[in-house]
Amino acid sequence: MVTPARTPLRTDRLRAVNEPQPVTVEFDESGAMTIGRPNGPTIGKVESILETWRIDDEWWRHMIARAYLEVILEGGKRLVVFQDLITGQWFVQMP
């Protein structure tokens, strides 16, 4: 019998790709939005919002309610941030 040429899949080596990371979102008196890391440096100030959308899903298992924003930061970096509308916590994902 010939042994398989491929290494068997090991589930302990799997990891999520583009997993959401928690961030802080602050608004100044003019409504300008700044995104930062919890207990860390500021990621950047939002220059413009390109798109917004909302997802409400899986109410039969585990409720998901999120408000997404695709933003451009000062300097041109593009990010996707979302607020978990159940907990109020903000997260960032790379587009």
N, C-alpha and C positions, 0 to 999 in steps of 0.2 A: 504494500500500500504506500502511496506517495503522500508525504505530509504537505499540508497546504502552504502555498508560497506566501500568503499574506498573514500578518500578525492578527490574531483575533481582536475584536473590538473590546476595549476595556472602558467600562462606564466610569471608572474613577478618574479618567483623563479627560472627560468631556467637560466643557465649560460654556457658559452662555456667551454669545457674541453680541456686542453692543448693548450690554445690560445697563439699564437706567442707573444713574448715579445721583444721590441726593445733592441738592443745592439750596442756597438761600436766595430769595428774591426780595428786593427792597424797592420801594417807590419813594421818590422825593416829593416835595410839595408841588412840583409842576407835573407830576405823574410819570416822570422818566424812570425807567426800570433798570436796575443794576443786578447782575447775577454774580453770586459768589459761592465759595465752597464753605460748608459748615466748619467753623473754627480754622479757616484757612484764607488764602488770598482771594481777591476779587477776580472773577473770570472776565468781566467786562460790562460796559454800559451798553444798553440796547440802542442802536441807531435807528433801526426800522423793523417793523413786523411785516413779514412777507405774506404769511397765511395763518389762519386760525381754523381749528376744527375741534369737534367734540366727539368722544366715543363713550357710549353707554352700552355695556354688553354683559353677557353671562349672568343675568339676574337670577337664573335658576340654580347656579352653583356658588359663585363668589362674585358679588357685585363689582363691576368695574365702571367707574365714571371719571373720565379725564378730559381736561381742556388743554389742547395742544397749541403751541405757538412756534412757528418757524421764524427765527429772528436773525438779523444781521447785527453783529457787535461793531463798535467803533474799531476801525482797522480792517473790517471786511470779513471777519470770521463768521461762518454760518452755523447756527445751532438749532436744535429742536428741544424746547423745554415743555414740560407739561405739569399741570397741577392735578394731583389726586383730589377729586372733589369730595371724596368721603372723608379723608384724613386732613386735607388742606396742605399736605406736604408737596414741595416742588422737586422735580427731577430734570436731569439733562440727558439727552442722547445725541450722539453724533449722527448727522443725516446720512 
